[in-house]
Amino acid sequence: MANINTAGVDPTKMGVGRAIAVLTSGGDAQGMNAAVRATVRVGLYTGAKVFFVHEGYQGLVDGGDHIRPATWESVSMMLQLGGTVIGSARCKDFQTREGRLKAAFNLVKLGVTNLCVIGGDGSLTGANIFRTEWSDLLKDLISKGKITKEEAKTSSHLNIVGMVGSIDNDFCGTDMTIGTDSALHRIIEVVDSITTTAQSHQRAFILEVMGRHCGYLALVTALACGADWVFIPEMPPDDGWEDHLCRRLTETRKAGSRLNVIIVAEGAINKEGKPITCDQLKDLVTKRLGYDTRATTLGHVQRGGTPSAFDRVLGSRMGVEAVMALLEATPETPACVVSLSGNQAVRLPLMECVQVTKDVTVAMNEGRFDDAVKLRGRYVWKYHTFFNNWNTYKLLAHVRPPETKSNINVAILNVGAPCAGMNAAVRAAVRIGIIQGHNMLAVHDGFEGLAEEKIEPITWNTVGDWTGKGGSELGTKRVLPGKYMEEISLNIAKYNIHALVIIGGFEAFSGALEMVQGRGKYEELCIPMVIIPATVSNNVPGSDFSIGADTALNTITTTCDRIKQSAAGTKRRVFIIETMGGYCGYLATVAGLSAGADAAYIYEERFGIRDLERNVEHLVEKMKTTVKRGLILRNENCNSNYTTDFIFNLYSEEGKGVFDCRKNVLGHMQQGGTPTPFDRNFATKMGAKAVLWLTEKLKECYRHGRIFANTLDSACVLGMRKRGLVLQPLAELKEETDFEHRIPKNQWWLKLRPIMKILAKYQISLDTSEHALMEHVISKKPPVHMTLTK
């Protein structure tokens, strides 16, 4: 049984006597099933009754078998499925008052006063109309004799919480909507495939992606694949763009590129509001340049397929938050939408988000395109995703290197184990550096290469196709600089290096600290340094995420899907999977959440034989239900005695006669592969931001004709913290680090572990004392004339 938590509320009693209905509406999106599963299981965990509404609002209107009780087992094996298992439908009936009256009747008869809607802005607006009319609908039902006054009193108000499911990422108020990341996975798979054939034949490819009113998919695809041009509805090209486009393609070919890629959102328009189509662009490139050109329209491929790890975790987190928001709501609480800001779940007033989303459309219709781009990121936080992406793309793709040079030499090196996304970070750093007028130097094989003079200039074209390459093109080693300090300082002087970009994992962090400590003895080390976290382990202090971790997470999740599928065929089988991560349990925990694991053993959460015994008993009970398979994840260094073999042998022995066991050590496949869209985009922004920061820092450190940097803030880690990219001095982060186990002392993702356990049906306490508060999208500042002065 759950313990009463610090808020004084027993979470397993929060929903007793309450009923929640969950529906999916509008266009389907990958990850909707994860949100439905979490809503059902957390609802049941709180003691509430939970109902599926099949076929969206149509099911709500039709009632009967369309509204059915949901059980724990009925949402099993849903996580890896695309689309929505409970169905979605366009519903004209619900748009009429008569239809909403029928829907209200159906809910009242079942005692449902909490509605969770997963859909786009149209679906959520419909839910809000339903909520505002609720009292009047009840009066009508009483007057018609359909319900009693007692029933109306029991169902006196309706609580609404929305989750945004849309592959277009077109809803203002959330950094990512459910389904967007998975759609990007489909698109990037196609772009990678097209790239290989296009290079073989020296072709130009024009790719149309979804986004009738929002260019997010097109924009991030262009960033992630280094496209030559992107057309989006929010920012039509300037007059004369045809000449500019042809000039850009010609320059790219002359520079040695064997292909050109143009990305077009389906809603792309020119300044007059007329569509820009694939065929139009194909004719332009073929006639003017004579290039062998192909056009591809992706269509509904983008909606299909397995949801990515990101979308499963997002859907699961949003589902938990939605149930909490429903059960904590009062009649005065406005209908809210559960959103993602940076790395935090937040609650926002639904109609404020809808209003800003509509404002974008109005701005586009009125030709105020600059406003449209800004409104896409008009939140109360500084991390404006769309705006940030647009500016980064413009910097990397549409600026010619300056004629005048800065005479600054910036060196880039990779340190530690290789991971997917490192090359994308190098590419962005090199190109932004060249745009700033700097000379960019590549250091091969990490700190060892810096000591052994493996240093050479790196150019704009060298890194042209690096965004989609896994591993490390520069070469990387785990060697720390301590024993090479003299050689390194001599080479920094010899090559006149003014700043360092160090991309890597914990060794990059530790090595940079050694470099800073060496400043007292070697003056040459007094240059600005920035560390970009890149490791599958996600264990670098100063950042919630590291480049490469998302790719590793998807590899583990995909493998677990296949393993679970094989277990579903044999029945009563438990798989023990060992993941990487050193002493950091991030991969095991988050992969456990995205793959639907029954347990994940990690170093940060100590466990003993009693815990293992409880887990075995839990699986024995599970095998008595209709769900006949289990999945256990183990972080490689979680415990030196409870090894993967030990846990496998324990489960095999204790499960005799009930289930059999298999084990799988995933190993280095987690480090390989092409980077995911998240890692490409994240790495690109990190690389760009790092060099822009160094440029400013170099100006501060320029004294008497030379660079001299020995302040604490001249050596920083660039990281993603909660809601934005931040730079933190190494010296500060040193205090936050467990050096023996190579992990930060505080890790945000540990708060996801109770969610994973509850979704696996463990009766543990979910701490409801720390939940998302209602925030605002639209500024509530009073007008200037209302401010008071003394």
Disulfide bonds with the S-S distance in Angstrom:
none
